[in-house]
């Protein structure tokens, strides 16, 4: 007699289905939790799933009665940075609480950190010339524009050293701190100097400067900032990240 054949069915649960089940569980917990601290923590965990399915419960959390939950939801949607989440954030710009509005705007402006990339913290510009606030802001904006063009992302304001170290290690980033000095030069010109340190350790990597004159400060900066970043980039091998 030939032995009977038994067909054994093995069911595999795909990672995507398991993730969706986790999001579903967290979404229910978000609705059921009476303590706003628990709801805020659940929002953080939802963001950590990285799942597009998390956008809907996070968007719903933007209507929570508690400020701490709405702010956490805004940060979470910014962290996910998915198109549906950005649409939700923009729809919430009429938020009544100023701290939550600020969190919403930061989330909309947030650029996700690319693993293995460049990560910069930039100290406030040290102005030894006495330029107008608009000119100082222009210098800061030009720095970020140039660094963004070589693939950099930026540390949020108020980031602690442990937070930076954890992120840099997890994402395998190259972290740098920029200290920028704006100094007078002959004939009403400018000298732009940047000191580059590792971040968050703050070990000096070098300093670079460029001088210019013969035009308005705004025009000088538009020429100087890309040049000084190019010089530092060539020496520290920032390009091609």
QUICORDA-V727013 format. One record per residue. N is the residue number from 1. PHI is phi in degrees with one decimal (none if undefined). NEAR is the number of other ideal C-beta (glycine too) atoms within 10 Angstrom. Layout:
# QUICORDA-V727013
n=[N:N]
phi=[PHI:PHI]
near=[NEAR:NEAR]
This chain:
# QUICORDA-V727013
n=[1:2:3:4:5:6:7:8:9:10:11:12:13:14:15:16:17:18:19:20:21:22:23:24:25:26:27:28:29:30:31:32:33:34:35:36:37:38:39:40:41:42:43:44:45:46:47:48:49:50:51:52:53:54:55:56:57:58:59:60:61:62:63:64:65:66:67:68:69:70:71:72:73:74:75:76:77:78:79:80:81:82:83:84:85:86:87:88:89:90:91:92:93:94:95:96:97:98:99:100:101:102:103:104:105:106:107:108:109:110:111:112:113:114:115:116:117:118:119:120:121:122:123:124:125:126:127:128:129:130:131:132:133:134:135:136:137:138:139:140:141:142:143:144:145:146:147:148:149:150:151:152:153:154:155:156:157:158:159:160:161:162:163:164:165:166:167:168:169:170:171:172:173:174:175:176:177:178:179:180:181:182:183:184:185:186:187:188:189:190:191:192:193:194:195:196:197:198:199:200:201:202:203:204:205:206:207:208:209:210:211:212:213:214:215:216:217:218:219:220:221:222:223:224:225:226:227:228:229:230:231:232:233:234:235:236:237:238:239:240:241]
phi=[none:-75.4:-65.4:-67.8:-100.7:-111.8:-96.5:-101.7:-96.9:-108.0:-96.2:-107.6:-97.1:-68.1:-55.5:-64.4:-66.4:-62.9:-64.5:-62.3:-65.0:-65.9:-61.7:-61.4:-62.3:-66.2:-62.7:-65.7:-64.4:-61.3:-73.5:-85.2:-66.0:-88.0:-82.2:-60.9:-66.8:-68.3:-64.0:-64.3:-67.5:-63.9:-59.8:-61.5:-66.9:-59.5:-62.1:-66.2:-69.8:67.8:-89.6:-58.4:-66.8:-75.9:-61.4:-60.9:-66.1:-69.3:-64.1:-64.1:-66.8:-65.8:-100.8:-59.0:-71.3:-96.6:-59.2:-61.2:-75.8:-63.3:-64.7:-63.8:-65.7:-62.2:-61.6:-65.2:-65.6:-65.5:-65.1:-66.9:51.2:-100.9:-53.7:-64.4:-68.7:-64.9:-60.8:-62.9:-62.7:-64.6:-69.3:-98.6:-65.3:-84.4:-46.4:-78.7:-88.3:-63.6:-68.4:-72.9:-58.5:-64.2:-64.0:-64.1:-65.5:-60.9:-65.5:-64.9:-80.7:-61.2:-112.4:-57.4:-77.9:-87.2:-55.4:79.8:-93.2:-93.2:-132.4:-119.5:-108.8:-124.0:-70.6:-55.9:-64.1:-88.3:-93.1:-102.1:-100.7:89.9:-73.3:-71.5:-55.9:-64.7:-69.6:-62.5:-66.2:-60.3:-59.5:-64.6:-64.0:-64.9:-59.9:-66.9:-61.5:-67.0:-67.5:-62.4:-66.4:-104.3:92.5:-81.9:-120.9:-125.9:-69.2:-70.6:-61.4:85.9:-64.0:-83.2:-61.0:-61.7:-63.2:-63.5:-62.5:-65.1:-64.6:-62.6:-68.6:-65.5:-95.7:55.2:-91.2:-104.5:-98.7:-136.6:-112.5:-105.7:-116.3:-114.4:-113.3:-108.8:-121.2:-73.7:-131.3:-60.5:57.7:62.2:-87.2:-131.9:-122.5:-107.6:-123.1:-121.6:-104.3:-112.9:-125.3:-68.0:-132.5:-93.6:-69.1:66.0:-93.8:-63.0:-103.4:150.0:-135.5:-137.3:-146.8:-144.6:-118.8:-157.9:-156.8:92.5:-156.3:-66.0:-55.6:-60.7:-67.0:-62.4:-63.1:-63.1:-90.4:-77.1:-61.1:-59.5:-64.8:-69.3:-70.6:-61.0:-63.7:-64.8:-61.7:-65.5:-74.7:-99.6:57.2:-83.1:-70.8:78.5:-73.9]
near=[3:4:5:5:5:5:4:4:4:4:4:6:8:8:8:10:10:10:16:16:12:17:22:12:11:21:19:12:16:23:12:10:15:6:9:16:12:14:22:23:17:25:28:13:15:28:21:14:16:12:17:15:17:27:22:14:21:29:19:14:25:23:10:19:8:14:17:16:24:26:24:27:33:30:21:27:31:22:20:23:14:16:9:14:26:17:13:22:25:12:11:21:10:7:19:8:12:9:13:21:17:13:23:27:16:16:24:17:8:20:11:11:19:14:9:11:15:22:22:21:19:20:12:9:19:13:16:12:16:9:18:11:8:9:20:20:12:17:22:15:12:19:24:14:12:17:22:14:11:15:14:25:17:18:20:11:8:6:14:9:11:9:13:20:14:11:16:19:10:10:16:9:22:17:20:22:22:18:18:20:17:21:15:11:16:8:6:13:17:21:19:26:17:20:18:20:19:14:23:19:12:12:9:11:13:12:14:19:16:20:14:18:12:9:14:10:21:14:11:23:23:15:13:22:24:17:15:19:24:16:15:20:20:11:12:15:9:20:12:7:15]
